[in-house]
Amino acid sequence: MSLKFHGRWHAALLSLALLLPWAALAQHSGHGHDTAAASQAAPPALSEGEVRRVDGANGKITLKHGFIAHLDMPPMTMVFTVKDPALLAQVKVGDQVRFMVVKEDGVFLITQMQAAP
């Protein structure tokens, strides 16, 4: 009888020993490291790109851009929709720009754009 007791006792201790580090990690990762709160506290940085095409009639711009950190988007050339078509009047093909892009309803939307320094 004592052998079964030790077997169960050891199994319980082993289970507890394996679970405690995970519980501590889960508790620690939520303490002061809330990524949602961090992203709300500091707005994402503007991304940089080069104007490749301006389509004022359709409110679109083609940019060759670098890595967009807040969207985890690799560098590429792509077409974006602009929230305010007046932004397109400020740029021409070949201009270096800094811009803010968000994803709304599955569309990548430029909400802010300015000439790069």
C-alpha positions as CSV (number, residue, x, y, z in Angstrom):
1,M,0.0,0.0,0.0
2,S,2.8,2.4,0.8
3,L,4.3,1.9,-2.7
4,K,1.0,3.1,-4.4
5,F,0.9,6.0,-2.0
6,H,4.5,7.0,-3.0
7,G,3.7,6.5,-6.7
8,R,0.7,8.8,-6.6
9,W,2.5,11.2,-4.3
10,H,5.4,11.4,-6.7
11,A,3.1,11.8,-9.7
12,A,1.3,14.7,-8.0
13,L,4.5,16.4,-7.1
14,L,5.8,16.0,-10.6
15,S,2.6,17.5,-12.1
16,L,2.8,20.4,-9.6
17,A,6.5,21.0,-10.4
18,L,5.8,21.1,-14.1
19,L,2.8,23.4,-13.8
20,L,4.2,26.0,-11.4
21,P,6.7,27.6,-13.8
22,W,4.0,28.0,-16.4
23,A,1.6,29.6,-13.9
24,A,4.3,32.0,-12.8
25,L,5.2,32.8,-16.4
26,A,1.5,33.5,-17.3
27,Q,1.1,35.7,-14.2
28,H,4.3,37.6,-14.9
29,S,3.6,38.1,-18.6
30,G,0.4,39.9,-17.8
31,H,1.9,42.1,-15.2
32,G,2.9,45.5,-16.7
33,H,3.5,44.0,-20.2
34,D,0.1,44.4,-21.8
35,T,0.8,44.9,-25.4
36,A,-2.7,46.2,-26.1
37,A,-2.3,48.9,-23.5
38,A,1.2,49.7,-24.7
39,S,0.0,50.2,-28.3
40,Q,-2.7,52.5,-27.0
41,A,-0.3,54.5,-24.9
42,A,2.1,55.3,-27.8
43,P,0.9,55.7,-31.4
44,P,2.8,53.8,-34.0
45,A,5.6,55.6,-35.8
46,L,5.2,56.9,-39.3
47,S,6.4,54.5,-42.0
48,E,8.6,55.6,-44.9
49,G,8.1,55.1,-48.6
50,E,8.6,56.4,-52.1
51,V,5.7,57.5,-54.3
52,R,5.5,55.3,-57.4
53,R,2.1,56.3,-58.7
54,V,-0.7,58.8,-57.8
55,D,-4.3,58.0,-58.8
56,G,-6.2,61.1,-57.7
57,A,-9.4,60.0,-59.5
58,N,-9.7,56.9,-57.4
59,G,-8.1,58.2,-54.2
60,K,-5.2,55.7,-54.4
61,I,-1.4,55.9,-54.2
62,T,1.2,53.3,-54.9
63,L,4.2,53.4,-52.5
64,K,7.4,51.4,-52.3
65,H,7.7,51.2,-48.6
66,G,9.9,49.8,-45.9
67,F,8.9,47.5,-43.1
68,I,5.7,48.7,-41.4
69,A,6.2,47.6,-37.8
70,H,2.7,48.1,-36.4
71,L,1.2,45.9,-39.1
72,D,4.1,43.5,-39.2
73,M,4.2,44.1,-43.0
74,P,7.5,43.5,-44.9
75,P,8.9,46.0,-47.4
76,M,7.1,46.0,-50.8
77,T,5.4,48.1,-53.4
78,M,1.6,48.3,-53.0
79,V,-1.4,50.4,-53.7
80,F,-3.1,52.1,-50.7
81,T,-6.3,54.0,-50.4
82,V,-6.1,57.5,-48.9
83,K,-8.6,58.6,-46.3
84,D,-8.5,62.2,-47.5
85,P,-7.9,62.6,-51.3
86,A,-6.4,66.0,-50.6
87,L,-3.3,64.2,-49.3
88,L,-2.6,63.2,-52.9
89,A,-2.3,66.8,-54.1
90,Q,0.8,67.2,-51.8
91,V,2.9,64.5,-53.5
92,K,4.2,63.5,-56.9
93,V,6.0,60.4,-58.3
94,G,9.5,60.1,-56.9
95,D,8.7,61.9,-53.6
96,Q,9.9,60.4,-50.3
97,V,7.1,60.4,-47.8
98,R,6.3,59.4,-44.2
99,F,2.8,58.0,-43.7
100,M,0.5,56.4,-41.3
101,V,-1.5,53.4,-42.6
102,V,-4.2,51.5,-40.7
103,K,-6.3,48.5,-41.7
104,E,-10.0,49.2,-41.7
105,D,-12.5,46.6,-43.0
106,G,-9.8,44.8,-44.8
107,V,-8.5,47.9,-46.6
108,F,-5.1,49.5,-46.0
109,L,-6.0,53.1,-45.5
110,I,-3.5,56.0,-45.4
111,T,-4.7,58.4,-42.7
112,Q,-1.7,60.8,-42.7
113,M,1.1,61.6,-45.1
114,Q,3.9,64.2,-45.3
115,A,7.1,64.8,-47.1
116,A,10.0,63.0,-45.6
117,P,12.8,65.2,-44.3
